[in-house]
Amino acid sequence: MNTKVQEVVFSWTSRVTEIFPVSGARFLDRMFLGIGGSSALSAMFERRNRRQMRKVKAFRRFLVVSDIHIGDAVLAQSALMALRDFFPDAEIDFVINRMASPLIEGNPDATRIIPLFSNGRLPSPSEIASVREIILTGRYDLVFMLCPFMKRKDVARSRQPFIGFLSHSATILRNEGRREVINHFAYQEYLFVRQLFLHSAAPLREDSFKGVRTTYTDAVIEQAMSFYKQAELSPLSPVLMFNPDSAVRYNLMPFENQSAMLVQLAKNTNAATRILLGEGHTSAGIGNRLLDSLPAQLQSKVRIIPKEMPLEVYAALIDFADVFVSGDTGPLHLAASRKFSRSGNHQFRNRTAIFSFFGATTPRMSGYDSFQEGFLPSNQDAPSRCYQAGSRCRNITCLNKMFKTCKQVLCFEQFDVAGPARMIVSYLDGFVPEASTVQQPCLSGSVRES
């Protein structure tokens, strides 16, 4: 579906639910899941992909083009893992968002990282031209296009073996009705690539997917440590990191809800707890406004993370947090990733508990949960939990938040601030210093060895 068609279709779906919030949402679910998630459509895509696979003459050089945003680059590493399951000696080039590249460099599954995309809403004409040039000159045996906004005819010749992840969309939609299936984008990208090769090659590694990784230079780690010390944090005290920002308004928890949650977290955690609060990028200044909304006696527990902090330093800083709280946005996937030192000189803790809240988007597709069936846990040695707000008009078309045009955002129409806050406080109440082996409670209220 090209961008012009998407603009028309999803503007129409937004209008339907504005007029008929409940019945319109049910109608759109039946229509889009029934047609877009049909077995017939899935089978048609599979036949097309098999025809493309028959064009592949060798398995020596691959190109994987990620979707254009930061979180997409992190998640798309799963496609590289699937390729390495079969072809450990192949050359695999990986085209990604420029800001994400410092976090992906050093991934052992990629031969070459190609930083390309900016943080634009859609790929620009120059970026599309660059992808076309890479494909035309790269002599790739097979190209995997994970970005839904670039059509084959825009970037590749007809004889170039080319597989688009959009052909897996019917399966993902159908999976929403199969609660036992892990439907997270990272895992589905992994399965998608892996299953394409099962009829033509034998995997050398078993399917043991646990999540993706990020890597960090010594300089980045030292900068994160420096901020940690300047903020007067201590490994003897619990640290909560709160990301109040979001790339789109449909995933941004309303300010009054965030303020109420922050008040409860600051009020009900013990006196030694410190809260790292993002200053905000897309929602400029939201961190300082939230800080100002706290009672004066609670503000001393909060440290603002300046927006000027480089993304890779911010991501490394997450490892110092015992709990990371965020909506559905790029930093959520950074927090859930397994963190590695590129030089091997530093050992990350990788024990940050993840709590995420969801508005428009479907939690199973991009959230992390250790306790709910059909969810992917985070790649941390700590529990993960996601919470979806109630909304009368939410439906499967909300997934395409890039093209929704709802005049009034009702994605967080019903949000139980107290429930999530209690889970987070309960986890932090069980905090013990890192060297201890005492047990502490999970976000679910059960017990897990630290």
N, C-alpha and C positions, 0 to 999 in steps of 0.2 A: 504494500500500500504506500504510494508516494506521499510526500509531505502535504501537497495541496489537498489530496483526498482525505488525509488524516485531519487536516484543519476543518474541513467541512463536516466529516462524520462525527468528530468528537465535540465540535461546537454544538451539533444537533443533539448528541446524547446529553450534554450539559443542560440544554434547554428543556429536554424531556423531564429531567429530574427536578428542574426548577419549578415546573408547572405541576408535576405529579411525583413528589418525592418518593413515596413508598411504592405505589403501583408502577411508576416509571422505572424504578430500580429493579423491580422484579421482572418487568418486561425485558429490560436490557440484558439482565442475566440470562434469561431463557433464550433470547435471540443470539447473543454473542457466544455463550457457552455451547448452545445447541448447534450453531453453524460453525463458528470459529474453532470449536473444540471437537468437531465431529470426527469419527473414525475415517470417514470417506476423505475428508480434507487431509488428514494425517497420512493416509495411504498414498494420496496423490503426491504429496511432498516427498515421501519416501521413495517413490518410483523415480521422481526427478533426480533425487540425490544419488540413487544407484546408477542412473545414466551418467552423471558426472563422474562417479567413482570409476566407471569403466574407461573413462578417458585417461585416467592416471596411469602412466607408464613406469614410474619409478617412485620410490619413497625416500628421496635424498634431501630435497629442499622444500620447506613449508613456510608459508606466511600466515600469521594470525593477526587480523585487524580487530582490535578491541572496539567496543562502543566508546564514545568520545569523552566521558567524564571520569573523574578521579576514582570513584568507587567501582566503575565498570572495569578500569584497568586492573584493579586489585583482584576482582572476581574472575576476570578472564584468564588469569594464570592457570586456572583449572584445565583449560583447553591445552595448554602446553604440557601439563602433567599427563593428560591422556595420550598425547602424541609420543611422549617419552616412554609410556607403558609399552609401546610397540617398537619404537625406533630410537634407541638410545644414542645412536651415532649420527642422526640426521641433523641438518642445519635448520634451525627454527628461528625466523625473524618475527619480532613482535612489535606492532605499531600501537602506540598508546598515547594518552594524555601527557603533555609535557610536564605538568606539575607532579604527576605521579611517578615519573621516571626515576627520581632518586630513591624511591621506595622499592622499585622493581629491579633496578640494576643489581646484579649479583645473583639473580635467580638462576640456579643451575640448569633449569629446563629451557632457558632461552639462550640461543647463540648470539643474537644481536637485538638490543633494545633500540627502537626507533621512536624517539619522542616527537610527536607531531601535533596532536590536537590541543587547542586552547580550551578554555572553559566556556566556549560559546554554547548557545542553546542548541544549535545544530552545526554540523560540519560546514565550514565555509567553502566557497568555490575553490579557493587556493588549496585548502586541505584535501578536497576531493581530487584536485589535479595532482597533488603530491602523491596520494595513494595510487592513482592511475600510473604515474611515472615509476613508482616502486614496483608495481606489478609487471609493467611492460618491460622493465629492464632486469628484473630479478630472476627470470627463468625458473620460476617455482613449479614444482611438480603438482602442488595443490595449494589453493588459497582458501582460508576460512574467514568469512566475513561475519563478525559478530555485531557490527553496527547496523541497525535496521534502517538507517537514513541514507545509505549508499546502495544504489542499485548496481547490479552486475554491468549493465550497459554503460554506466558512467565511469567504470574503473577497469574493465577487463575486456579483452577480445573474446569472441565466441568460442575459440578453441582452447582457451585457458580453463583447466579444471578448477571449478569454483563452487564452494558450498556456503550458503548463507544460513546463519542461525535462525533467521526468521522462519525458515522451513520447519523448525521445531516448535513453533508457537502453538499449533493445534494440540500437540502433545501436552504442553505446559498448561493450556487452558483445560484440557480434559483431566489432567492430574488434580485440578482443584476439587473435583468430585471424588477423588480417591485419597482419603485422608491418611492412609498408611504410607503413601509415597512421599519421599523427600522431594519437594518441588522448588527448592532454592535454586536461584539462577546459577550459582557457582557449581553446584552438583549437577544440574541439568546440562550445563555446558560441557562438563567433564563426560557425562554419559553420552551426550550427543556425538562428540568426537570419537569416543571409544567404540560405540556401537557401529559407526560407519566402517570401521576397519575389521570388525570381527569376522566378516565373510571373505576377507582378502589377506589377512595376516594373523599371526598368532601373538598374543600379548606376552611380553617377557616379565611383566609385573602384574600382580593381582590387583583387583579393584580394592584399594584400601584408603579411599579418599576421606580425609578428615578436615579439610579446609585448606585455605591458601596461606601464603607467607608474605612478609615484608622484610627488607634487609636495610641495615643502617651502617653508615661509616662511623669511625671512631670520633670524628669531629662532631657529627650530629649527636652522638651519644653524650659527648662531653658538654655540648650546649644544653641538652635536656637536664643533665646532672647539675649544671650551673644554675639553671632556673629553679630546680628543686631546692637547692641550698639557699638561694636568694629569697625564696618564698617561705623559708624557715620551716620546711617540712621535715618529718622524722620517720624513720622506719619503725619507730616504736608507737606511732600514732596512725590511725586509719586515714586514708585519703580517698575522697570521692571526686571524680572529675565529671563535670556537667557541661554538655554541649547544647546550648540553647538554639543554635542556628539550623537552618535548613535551606536547601537550594531552591525549593518551590513552596509556595504558600499553602498548598494542600497537605504538606507534611509538617508544617510549622505549628506546634502546639500553641494555642492562644496565650498571649502574654499573661493574662490573669491566672491561667492554669499553671503556667511555669512558675510564676511568682508564688502561688499557693504551695506548689510542690517544694520549691526551694526553702520556703519558710518552715515547712514541716521537717525537711531534711536537716536544716540548720538547728532547729529547736529540739528535735528528738534524738539526735545523735549525741554521743558523749562529748564532753568539753574539749577533749584532745583532737577530735575529728577536724580535718581541714578540707575545704571544698575548693577545687580549682574550677573556675567559671570562665568559659570562653567569652571573649569580648564581642564576637560576632563579625561576620563578613557580609553575607547576603543581607541579613538583618542587622545593619550597621548599628553598633552601640547597644544592642540588646543586653549584653552582659552587664554593662554599667547601670542600665535602667533596672535590671533585676536586682542588682546589689542595692540600689537606692530604695527598692521596694521592701527590703528587709528591715525589721526593727533594728534600731541602732545597736542594741546589745548583742545581736547575732552577726553583724557585719564583720566582726573581727575574725570569724571563722573562714571567711572567703578570701581567696586570692584570684585576681583577674589575670587570665592568660592573654597577653596583648595580641591583637590581630596581625601585628608585624612578624610574629613568630613564624619561621618557615614551616611549611606543612610537615616536612620530614622530622623536624624537631618536636613539633606538636605530637606526631604519631609515636615517637620514642618516649615522650613524656607520659603517654598513656600507661606504659608499663609500670610506672611508679604508683598508679592508682589501684586501689583495691576494688573499686566499683567504677564503671564508666556508664553514664546515663546519656542517652541521645535519641533523637528521632531517626527516621529513615533517611540517611544522607551519607556522604562519603566517609566521614570519620567513624561511623559505626563499623564499616568494613575494615578500616584500619585497626580499630580496637579489637575486632574479632580475629584478626590474622595472627599467625604464629610469627614472632619476631626473632630475627637472627642478626648477629653482628657479622658484617661483611669480612672483617679481618680475623674473626674468631677470638679477639682479645677481650670480649665482654660477654657475660652470660646473662641473658634476659630472664626475668622471673616468669613471664607468661602465665600469670595467675590473676588476671583482672577479670572480675565478674562483670558481665554485660547485661544491662537492662535497657531495652529499647521500647519506645512508644510509637504507634502507627496511626496515621490518619487515613489518607486516600489509598495507599498501597497495601497490597496483600502481604501479611506477615510471613507466610510460608515461602514466598518467593524471594524475600530479601532480609528477613529477620533471622534471629538465632535464638533457639530455645532448647534447653537440655531436658525438658520435662514433657513437652507436648508431642504427640505422635505426628509424624510427617514433617517435622522441623529439623533443620540442620543445627547442631550445637556449634557454639563458637570454637575456634581452634586454640582455646586457652585451657589451662588446668584449673578451671573455675567454672561455676555454673553460668548459664545464660538464660534470660527470660525476656519475652516480649509481650506487650500489652497493646490491644487495639481498642481505640475509643469507639463508642457507639455513634452511629449515624443512620438516619432514616433513609437517606438517598444513596448510600454507598452501593456500588455495583462493580462488576468486573471491568467496565470501561474506565473506571478511575485509575486503573493501572497505567494508562497512557496520560499521566499528569502533565506532560509537555504540551498537550493540545487541548486540555480541558479549559473551559471558559466560564465556569460557574461564577455568577456575580457575587453570591454569598457563599462563603466557605463554611460548610456544615460538617466537615470531616471529623472535628472534635466536639460535635454537638453534645455528646454525653461522655464525660471523662471523670472517672472516679480517682481523684488525686490521692485520697487517703489510702486506698488499697496498694497502689504501687509504692507509695512512700513507706508504708509499713514494711513491705518486703525488703526494701533497700536498707532501712534502719535496722531490721532484724539481722540482716547479713553483717552489717557493720558492727552491731552490738557483740557479735561473736568474734570480732577481730582479735588476733593474737600476733605478737611480733613474729617476723618471718622465720627465725631460727627455731621456733617452737613447733611441736608436733601435736598440740592440742587440737581437738576437733572444733569446727565452727559451723553454724547453720548456713544452709543454702538459701537462695532467693525464694525457694518454694516453702521454706520453713522446715525442711528435712535436714538431716545431718550428713556432712561430707568431710572426709579427712583432708586437711589442708596440706 
